[in-house]
């Protein structure tokens, strides 16, 4: 049973890994074809930076701790 779950997790991680490389490649090709950057290397660095920034923003939205600043909303003001 352990090998079965391990194989499933391995395939999921492989898909995510390949999807990120595909996204880097497509974004770099778009940057070069649209004329925003001149060299392929610069386009790859910019595409990796953009995807990492999007990842950090989504990570901050969905995984960040949820806390209320300024006290509890259940405190009485009495």
PLY file of the C-alpha trace (Angstrom):
ply
format ascii 1.0
element vertex 78
property float x
property float y
property float z
element edge 77
property int vertex1
property int vertex2
end_header
0.00 0.00 0.00
2.89 2.35 0.80
4.44 1.97 -2.65
1.11 2.73 -4.30
0.70 6.03 -2.43
4.35 6.87 -2.98
3.96 6.31 -6.72
0.89 8.57 -6.83
2.68 11.34 -4.93
5.71 10.93 -7.19
3.56 11.39 -10.31
1.83 14.44 -8.84
5.15 16.10 -7.97
6.54 15.21 -11.40
3.51 16.85 -13.04
3.93 20.02 -10.97
7.66 20.14 -11.74
7.10 19.72 -15.50
4.26 22.27 -15.44
6.54 24.91 -13.89
9.21 24.32 -16.56
6.55 24.51 -19.27
5.29 27.79 -17.79
8.83 29.22 -17.64
9.43 28.27 -21.26
6.13 29.69 -22.57
6.53 32.94 -20.64
10.13 33.36 -21.83
9.09 32.72 -25.44
6.29 35.29 -25.08
8.71 37.89 -23.70
11.10 37.39 -26.62
8.43 37.28 -29.35
6.64 40.35 -28.04
9.89 42.31 -28.04
9.88 43.11 -24.33
13.39 41.63 -23.94
16.09 40.93 -26.48
17.92 37.84 -25.23
16.57 34.43 -24.35
18.59 34.30 -21.12
17.10 37.54 -19.84
13.63 36.31 -20.74
14.17 33.10 -18.78
15.38 34.98 -15.70
12.41 37.35 -15.88
9.93 34.48 -16.35
11.35 32.61 -13.36
11.14 35.79 -11.28
7.52 36.40 -12.30
6.45 32.84 -11.50
8.27 32.94 -8.13
6.56 36.23 -7.29
3.15 34.78 -8.16
3.96 31.73 -6.03
4.91 33.90 -3.05
1.76 35.99 -3.35
-0.47 32.90 -3.55
1.46 31.30 -0.69
0.90 34.42 1.40
-2.81 34.46 0.62
-3.63 30.80 1.20
-1.06 29.57 3.74
-0.33 32.64 5.86
-1.56 32.67 9.43
-4.96 34.21 9.91
-4.90 36.58 12.84
-6.89 39.53 13.96
-4.83 42.61 14.74
-6.14 44.80 17.53
-7.81 42.24 19.76
-10.48 39.64 19.50
-13.75 40.40 17.79
-15.50 38.74 20.74
-14.12 41.11 23.39
-16.67 43.20 25.18
-16.11 46.91 25.39
-17.71 47.22 28.75
0 1
1 2
2 3
3 4
4 5
5 6
6 7
7 8
8 9
9 10
10 11
11 12
12 13
13 14
14 15
15 16
16 17
17 18
18 19
19 20
20 21
21 22
22 23
23 24
24 25
25 26
26 27
27 28
28 29
29 30
30 31
31 32
32 33
33 34
34 35
35 36
36 37
37 38
38 39
39 40
40 41
41 42
42 43
43 44
44 45
45 46
46 47
47 48
48 49
49 50
50 51
51 52
52 53
53 54
54 55
55 56
56 57
57 58
58 59
59 60
60 61
61 62
62 63
63 64
64 65
65 66
66 67
67 68
68 69
69 70
70 71
71 72
72 73
73 74
74 75
75 76
76 77
